[in-house]
C-alpha cells in the first residue's frame, strides 16, 4: 500500500510540473525556442558591385548587432527590382537617381517604395579612360580615335542602369563604338590589364569606387549631359516594410556616408577573404557614426 502511495505521489508531482510548465509558456515552447521564433528576419538584395557588397555587409553586421537575422540575396539590378515588387526582398540599398536608375523608378514607382532619403550625395557616373590617353578628353573625341579602342566600350552587367544610359549615350553622340557587356569584375580586370600595358581602354564607371585609388583614370566630358550631373544614392524597400519595420526604416533614413567613409569601408571589404570580416572591422572602428544612424 505504501508503495502504491509513493507511485501516486510521483505521478502527481510529474503532472504538477507539466501544468506549471504549460502555464509558464502557453505555446508549449521552451524559452530558447521562443527566442528563436521571435527574432525578426530581413532580406536585403546584394548586387555584385564593390560598393554594394560593402554596404550590404555593413548593414548585415549592424542589424545583427541589433538582434535581427539578415539574409543577403545575390541578384542583378533587374531581378532586385522584381523581387522588391513581389515581396521576395525587403530592401535594396543602392538606387542611383536622378539619371542612372530612372528607368526602374518609372517602372516600379507604384509597386516599390523609393526613399527620398539619400546615403551618398556626391556620386558621379561617366565614361573613363586612363589619364595617359591624352587624345580623348570628351565623348565627342571617341569617334575620331575609335581605332585606339578597337571600336569597343568595355562594359559590365547587362541590365544595370549605367549600362542602359551608356547605350543611350552611344545614340545621342552617334558613336561608332559597341558596348560590350560582361561583369564588373571582368571589366575591372580589363582596365587593370590595359593600364599595366599602358594601352587605351574606355569603360563606364562610377564614383565612389576603389579603382580610382588604384589607377590614374579620368572621366571624359559629356557635353550633352547624358549621364547627368551629380547623382545621389537612395535605398528602396518593398511595400509594407516601413510599417512592419519602422525602426530599421528610420535607421536607413538616418544613414549618411562621405567619400572617406565609403572608401575605407570598400577597402576593408575588398581586402578581406570574407566581406563580412571587413565590414565588421569597419563597424568596430566607426561605432560613433553608426550610433548616429541607429538611435
C-alpha positions as a Python dict, from the first residue, in 0.01 Angstrom:
ca = {
    (1, 'X'): (0, 0, 0),
    (2, 'X'): (282, 241, 91),
    (3, 'X'): (448, 155, -237),
    (4, 'X'): (131, 248, -429),
    (5, 'X'): (111, 582, -245),
    (6, 'X'): (471, 662, -341),
    (7, 'X'): (398, 584, -707),
    (8, 'X'): (85, 801, -698),
    (9, 'X'): (282, 1086, -536),
    (10, 'X'): (546, 1068, -808),
    (11, 'X'): (281, 1077, -1082),
    (12, 'X'): (110, 1377, -920),
    (13, 'X'): (442, 1559, -894),
    (14, 'X'): (516, 1500, -1264),
    (15, 'X'): (168, 1622, -1356),
    (16, 'X'): (211, 1939, -1147),
    (17, 'X'): (545, 2018, -1316),
    (18, 'X'): (381, 1970, -1658),
    (19, 'X'): (91, 2202, -1568),
    (20, 'X'): (325, 2471, -1433),
    (21, 'X'): (540, 2449, -1745),
    (22, 'X'): (234, 2482, -1967),
    (23, 'X'): (116, 2785, -1766),
    (24, 'X'): (456, 2950, -1797),
    (25, 'X'): (451, 2902, -2178),
    (26, 'X'): (107, 2875, -2329),
    (27, 'X'): (253, 2776, -2664),
    (28, 'X'): (441, 2483, -2518),
    (29, 'X'): (774, 2623, -2643),
    (30, 'X'): (1094, 2631, -2448),
    (31, 'X'): (1244, 2971, -2371),
    (32, 'X'): (1514, 2922, -2634),
    (33, 'X'): (1254, 2815, -2892),
    (34, 'X'): (1050, 3126, -2816),
    (35, 'X'): (1358, 3344, -2850),
    (36, 'X'): (1444, 3197, -3192),
    (37, 'X'): (1092, 3233, -3324),
    (38, 'X'): (1069, 3594, -3203),
    (39, 'X'): (1383, 3702, -3391),
    (40, 'X'): (1282, 3910, -3691),
    (41, 'X'): (1444, 3844, -4028),
    (42, 'X'): (1531, 4090, -4302),
    (43, 'X'): (1630, 4003, -4659),
    (44, 'X'): (1847, 4252, -4847),
    (45, 'X'): (1940, 4235, -5214),
    (46, 'X'): (2310, 4235, -5296),
    (47, 'X'): (2444, 4327, -5639),
    (48, 'X'): (2795, 4225, -5738),
    (49, 'X'): (2934, 4580, -5732),
    (50, 'X'): (3215, 4677, -5493),
    (51, 'X'): (3025, 4949, -5305),
    (52, 'X'): (2706, 4740, -5292),
    (53, 'X'): (2884, 4440, -5141),
    (54, 'X'): (3041, 4677, -4889),
    (55, 'X'): (2723, 4847, -4769),
    (56, 'X'): (2506, 4534, -4767),
    (57, 'X'): (2759, 4354, -4547),
    (58, 'X'): (2791, 4663, -4329),
    (59, 'X'): (2416, 4667, -4267),
    (60, 'X'): (2414, 4292, -4206),
    (61, 'X'): (2664, 4349, -3924),
    (62, 'X'): (2473, 4648, -3784),
    (63, 'X'): (2130, 4484, -3792),
    (64, 'X'): (2252, 4155, -3649),
    (65, 'X'): (2417, 4351, -3366),
    (66, 'X'): (2068, 4492, -3303),
    (67, 'X'): (1916, 4144, -3284),
    (68, 'X'): (1784, 4086, -3636),
    (69, 'X'): (1857, 3794, -3866),
    (70, 'X'): (1982, 3924, -4203),
    (71, 'X'): (1999, 3731, -4530),
    (72, 'X'): (2176, 3872, -4837),
    (73, 'X'): (2042, 3756, -5174),
    (74, 'X'): (2275, 3797, -5473),
    (75, 'X'): (2081, 3935, -5770),
    (76, 'X'): (2129, 4167, -6066),
    (77, 'X'): (1952, 4502, -6073),
    (78, 'X'): (1653, 4392, -6278),
    (79, 'X'): (1592, 4086, -6059),
    (80, 'X'): (1631, 4303, -5748),
    (81, 'X'): (1351, 4534, -5854),
    (82, 'X'): (1120, 4245, -5946),
    (83, 'X'): (1191, 4079, -5609),
    (84, 'X'): (1107, 4402, -5425),
    (85, 'X'): (785, 4429, -5622),
    (86, 'X'): (669, 4075, -5538),
    (87, 'X'): (789, 4091, -5175),
    (88, 'X'): (1073, 3839, -5201),
    (89, 'X'): (1317, 4111, -5089),
    (90, 'X'): (1276, 4360, -4808),
    (91, 'X'): (1529, 4617, -4924),
    (92, 'X'): (1780, 4724, -5187),
    (93, 'X'): (2042, 4969, -5065),
    (94, 'X'): (2163, 5124, -5392),
    (95, 'X'): (1936, 5325, -5619),
    (96, 'X'): (2112, 5596, -5825),
    (97, 'X'): (1899, 5899, -5910),
    (98, 'X'): (1805, 6116, -6089),
    (99, 'X'): (1954, 5952, -6402),
    (100, 'X'): (2113, 5608, -6370),
    (101, 'X'): (1817, 5415, -6226),
    (102, 'X'): (1544, 5647, -6354),
    (103, 'X'): (1407, 5365, -6572),
    (104, 'X'): (1346, 5149, -6262),
    (105, 'X'): (1183, 5440, -6080),
    (106, 'X'): (948, 5494, -6374),
    (107, 'X'): (860, 5125, -6396),
    (108, 'X'): (823, 5040, -6026),
    (109, 'X'): (729, 5364, -5850),
    (110, 'X'): (375, 5236, -5785),
    (111, 'X'): (481, 4895, -5651),
    (112, 'X'): (812, 4966, -5472),
    (113, 'X'): (893, 5231, -5211),
    (114, 'X'): (1181, 5452, -5329),
    (115, 'X'): (1311, 5652, -5034),
    (116, 'X'): (1358, 6029, -5067),
    (117, 'X'): (1644, 5997, -4818),
    (118, 'X'): (1996, 5959, -4960),
    (119, 'X'): (2304, 5798, -4805),
    (120, 'X'): (2560, 5936, -5052),
    (121, 'X'): (2520, 6276, -5218),
    (122, 'X'): (2823, 6318, -5444),
    (123, 'X'): (2815, 6024, -5684),
    (124, 'X'): (2940, 6055, -6041),
    (125, 'X'): (2897, 5834, -6346),
    (126, 'X'): (3053, 5854, -6689),
    (127, 'X'): (3299, 5708, -6937),
    (128, 'X'): (3658, 5686, -6817),
    (129, 'X'): (3991, 5637, -6989),
    (130, 'X'): (4340, 5611, -6840),
    (131, 'X'): (4494, 5956, -6787),
    (132, 'X'): (4773, 5875, -7034),
    (133, 'X'): (4516, 5863, -7318),
    (134, 'X'): (4573, 6231, -7395),
    (135, 'X'): (4387, 6227, -7728),
    (136, 'X'): (4050, 6169, -7562),
    (137, 'X'): (3902, 6416, -7313),
    (138, 'X'): (3539, 6419, -7426),
    (139, 'X'): (3281, 6174, -7558),
    (140, 'X'): (3297, 6380, -7877),
    (141, 'X'): (3658, 6265, -7927),
    (142, 'X'): (3573, 5895, -7935),
    (143, 'X'): (3472, 5853, -8300),
    (144, 'X'): (3789, 6024, -8418),
    (145, 'X'): (4000, 5787, -8211),
    (146, 'X'): (3781, 5476, -8219),
    (147, 'X'): (4067, 5264, -8354),
    (148, 'X'): (4252, 5316, -8025),
    (149, 'X'): (3974, 5120, -7853),
    (150, 'X'): (3902, 4867, -8130),
    (151, 'X'): (3566, 5045, -8159),
    (152, 'X'): (3466, 4894, -7824),
    (153, 'X'): (3346, 5026, -7489),
    (154, 'X'): (3417, 4766, -7221),
    (155, 'X'): (3103, 4736, -7007),
    (156, 'X'): (2975, 4535, -6712),
    (157, 'X'): (2642, 4382, -6604),
    (158, 'X'): (2371, 4392, -6872),
    (159, 'X'): (2055, 4548, -6732),
    (160, 'X'): (2240, 4781, -6495),
    (161, 'X'): (2109, 5137, -6514),
    (162, 'X'): (2450, 5274, -6612),
    (163, 'X'): (2474, 5026, -6899),
    (164, 'X'): (2137, 5142, -7032),
    (165, 'X'): (2244, 5506, -7003),
    (166, 'X'): (2564, 5419, -7190),
    (167, 'X'): (2356, 5269, -7472),
    (168, 'X'): (2163, 5597, -7482),
    (169, 'X'): (2493, 5787, -7488),
    (170, 'X'): (2601, 5591, -7797),
    (171, 'X'): (2278, 5701, -7970),
    (172, 'X'): (2300, 6062, -7853),
    (173, 'X'): (2653, 6105, -7990),
    (174, 'X'): (2618, 5868, -8287),
    (175, 'X'): (2920, 5679, -8156),
    (176, 'X'): (3075, 5419, -8381),
    (177, 'X'): (3167, 5203, -8085),
    (178, 'X'): (2995, 4892, -7947),
    (179, 'X'): (2920, 4847, -7577),
    (180, 'X'): (3037, 4502, -7463),
    (181, 'X'): (2852, 4363, -7157),
    (182, 'X'): (3037, 4141, -6910),
    (183, 'X'): (3056, 4176, -6532),
    (184, 'X'): (3206, 4436, -6302),
    (185, 'X'): (3496, 4208, -6209),
    (186, 'X'): (3570, 4130, -6576),
    (187, 'X'): (3556, 4500, -6669),
    (188, 'X'): (3791, 4595, -6384),
    (189, 'X'): (4031, 4318, -6487),
    (190, 'X'): (4032, 4456, -6843),
    (191, 'X'): (4108, 4804, -6711),
    (192, 'X'): (4387, 4668, -6491),
    (193, 'X'): (4544, 4479, -6781),
    (194, 'X'): (4523, 4783, -7009),
    (195, 'X'): (4685, 5013, -6752),
    (196, 'X'): (4961, 4760, -6690),
    (197, 'X'): (5043, 4759, -7062),
    (198, 'X'): (4972, 5134, -7098),
    (199, 'X'): (4710, 5061, -7361),
    (200, 'X'): (4394, 5263, -7431),
    (201, 'X'): (4061, 5148, -7289),
    (202, 'X'): (3726, 5317, -7237),
    (203, 'X'): (3462, 5197, -6990),
    (204, 'X'): (3159, 5324, -6795),
    (205, 'X'): (3247, 5378, -6429),
    (206, 'X'): (3116, 5545, -6121),
    (207, 'X'): (3243, 5711, -5808),
    (208, 'X'): (3262, 5611, -5524),
    (209, 'X'): (3478, 5320, -5640),
    (210, 'X'): (3805, 5180, -5513),
    (211, 'X'): (3955, 5159, -5863),
    (212, 'X'): (4025, 5534, -5868),
    (213, 'X'): (4263, 5492, -5577),
    (214, 'X'): (4448, 5213, -5761),
    (215, 'X'): (4473, 5351, -6116),
    (216, 'X'): (4505, 5701, -6261),
    (217, 'X'): (4178, 5727, -6455),
    (218, 'X'): (3985, 6029, -6577),
    (219, 'X'): (3618, 6088, -6652),
    (220, 'X'): (3580, 6229, -7001),
    (221, 'X'): (3343, 6520, -7063),
    (222, 'X'): (2982, 6458, -7157),
    (223, 'X'): (2867, 6785, -7321),
    (224, 'X'): (2512, 6660, -7380),
    (225, 'X'): (2492, 6553, -7014),
    (226, 'X'): (2351, 6211, -7099),
    (227, 'X'): (2499, 6067, -6779),
    (228, 'X'): (2363, 6361, -6581),
    (229, 'X'): (2547, 6564, -6321),
    (230, 'X'): (2583, 6473, -5958),
    (231, 'X'): (2397, 6152, -5870),
    (232, 'X'): (2259, 6068, -5526),
    (233, 'X'): (2230, 5716, -5388),
    (234, 'X'): (1898, 5616, -5228),
    (235, 'X'): (1754, 5292, -5094),
    (236, 'X'): (1427, 5117, -5178),
    (237, 'X'): (1202, 4878, -4985),
    (238, 'X'): (908, 4654, -5060),
    (239, 'X'): (561, 4785, -4991),
    (240, 'X'): (465, 4740, -4626),
    (241, 'X'): (825, 4725, -4500),
    (242, 'X'): (815, 5066, -4331),
    (243, 'X'): (502, 4971, -4137),
    (244, 'X'): (642, 4631, -4033),
    (245, 'X'): (994, 4753, -3956),
    (246, 'X'): (962, 5120, -3853),
    (247, 'X'): (1286, 5106, -3654),
    (248, 'X'): (1501, 4981, -3945),
    (249, 'X'): (1324, 5219, -4184),
    (250, 'X'): (1425, 5512, -3965),
    (251, 'X'): (1785, 5385, -3942),
    (252, 'X'): (1810, 5363, -4322),
    (253, 'X'): (1688, 5723, -4348),
    (254, 'X'): (1947, 5840, -4093),
    (255, 'X'): (2230, 5672, -4287),
    (256, 'X'): (2487, 5912, -4444),
    (257, 'X'): (2841, 5845, -4569),
    (258, 'X'): (3113, 6063, -4722),
    (259, 'X'): (3396, 5979, -4963),
    (260, 'X'): (3642, 5883, -4692),
    (261, 'X'): (3397, 5662, -4503),
    (262, 'X'): (3270, 5468, -4803),
    (263, 'X'): (3623, 5445, -4945),
    (264, 'X'): (3762, 5290, -4627),
    (265, 'X'): (3466, 5051, -4599),
    (266, 'X'): (3518, 4930, -4957),
    (267, 'X'): (3892, 4894, -4889),
    (268, 'X'): (3829, 4677, -4580),
    (269, 'X'): (3568, 4461, -4754),
    (270, 'X'): (3772, 4418, -5073),
    (271, 'X'): (4080, 4334, -4868),
    (272, 'X'): (3914, 4059, -4663),
    (273, 'X'): (3873, 3697, -4760),
    (274, 'X'): (3517, 3718, -4628),
    (275, 'X'): (3340, 4053, -4696),
    (276, 'X'): (3165, 4025, -4360),
    (277, 'X'): (3502, 4032, -4180),
    (278, 'X'): (3594, 4359, -4349),
    (279, 'X'): (3254, 4507, -4268),
    (280, 'X'): (3285, 4403, -3902),
    (281, 'X'): (3625, 4573, -3879),
    (282, 'X'): (3486, 4895, -4024),
    (283, 'X'): (3181, 4888, -3795),
    (284, 'X'): (3403, 4845, -3489),
    (285, 'X'): (3610, 5148, -3591),
    (286, 'X'): (3307, 5367, -3670),
    (287, 'X'): (3067, 5292, -3387),
    (288, 'X'): (3015, 5662, -3309),
    (289, 'X'): (2897, 5723, -3666),
    (290, 'X'): (2670, 5418, -3656),
    (291, 'X'): (2522, 5538, -3328),
    (292, 'X'): (2407, 5849, -3517),
    (293, 'X'): (2213, 5628, -3758),
    (294, 'X'): (2084, 5371, -3511),
    (295, 'X'): (1913, 5581, -3247),
}
